[in-house]
Amino acid sequence: MKVVIVGGGKVGELLCADFSNIFKEVTIIDTNELRVEKLVETYDINGILGNGANYEVLTRADSAEADMFISVTASDEINMICCIAAKQMGAKYTIARIRNPEYSKTKEFLRESLGIDLMVNPEYEAAKQISHMLKYPTAIKVESFFGGKFNILEVIINSNSILNGVSLIDSKKIIDFPSLVCLVERQGEVFVPRGNYVFNVGDKVHITAANKNLKKFYKLLGNQDNMEKKITSSLVIGGGKIAYYLVEFLQIANFYVKVIEIDKNKAIALSETFPDIDVIWADGSDRDTLIEEGIQTFDSCISLTGFDEENIIINLYADKLGIKKTVAKVNRASLKQIAEDIGQYSYITPKEIVGNIITKYTKSLQCSKHSDIENFYRIANNQAEVIEFKITNNSAKILGIKLKDLAINPNMLIAFIIRNNKQIFPNGDDEIKLDDNVVVVSYKHKIEHIDDIISRGQ
């Protein structure tokens, strides 16, 4: 499979890292010579210096033969022009990063009229993820499946948790409702837990259970208070594009929202767009401003400034004041680890969200006729994958065989099955059936089809 990527920035580099290990030929196009050289040397891919909207540059990249053409430059207009040109030249599928809210409102029209197969808005997707995180205050990450009806939550084991020091097998006496611990991250080590695994303070645990049982699980974590008090208000620091989309989500959920934005023009524009919310023109990183605007009265604080360090510090301060939920935008990988080391686990990274969406789309196109990929997530610092497969063909090898008779690959498990709108936590006697949605957690394995969960010897 041949892939051409225009734009070697944060998202472009993430895609190069992903696709260089998967596809036969990957070509990066960028106007920055040093950036192209770095990406070519790091990922062993092809590099072309030039403007991706230029016909000659696209020809040199052999865009006409591209199975996948992706444009993720900083300009929406260039991304659209690149994709239109590549499609006209013969590229099979085109993907454009589109960030302007005005374009997003007419996304379907643009997609159909311009022939762009997928348009991705990182700020919109980041805002959607934040809104999910606010529904589950104790979770540091939320992955949703089957239209948001079922979830896998990432939580931290605290010192006051009933589960602390308890083995997974013994926890069945405490967790008296259907659930599954899918994956554990402990001090950088990631593994699929077995019966002898013991919950320890600081473990990041990925667990799934029916939404109605989450309140019970939070009680086991020692976070009953957070679960009982629903979040209904948010102080948002930074009035950029993510804030724009987030306000839309929060208004639908009937939140009280206040936004602090340091740029006067942005503050005025946001206030005019959303007259029902409070928009303050001020420096949201200033302590006196935060106190004056009543930060301590809010249920949540969302830091979305253009500086990772500011976002982390603001949320540290919000935590100290006892705010129930804080979320920070953090782009730099090095700072994400620092944030976790000082207890800031809830953050979003737009470039990774976009990378996940594009990778999911690409995997879906590769998928066999046996199944379709409905959702795709990276978890545990991108060391593991969670994929939701829709079983669409009765020729899949895994159909009609008891799970105990399937030689499922190590470090891989079936988290749950969705059948007739119900969540099933399978045991050895269960079988996968046609039209099931199957959610698979995979660590150290790259899977593209549902049959990839079983060893090749079977």
Secondary structure, DSSP 8 states (H G I E B T S, - for coil): -EEEEE--SHHHHHHHHHHTTT-SEEEEEES-HHHHHHHHHHHT-EEEES-TT-HHHHHHTTGGG-SEEEE--S-HHHHHHHHHHHHHHT-SEEEEE---HHHHHTHHHHHHHHT-SEEE-HHHHHHHHHHHHHHSTT-SEEEEETTTTEEEEEEE--TT-TTTT-BHHHHTTT--SSEEEEEEEETTEEE---TT-B--TT-EEEEEE-GGGHHHHHHHHT-HHHHHS---EEEEE--SHHHHHHHHHHHHTT-EEEEEESSHHHHHHHHHH-TTSEEEES-TT-HHHHHHTTGGG-SEEEE--S-HHHHHHHHHHHHHTT-SEEEEE---HHHHHHHHHTT---EE-HHHHHHHHHHHHHHHHH--TTEEEEEEEEETTTTEEEEEEEE--TT-TTBTS-GGGS-B-TTEEEEEEEETTEEE---TT--B-TT-EEEEEEES---SSGGGGB-TT-
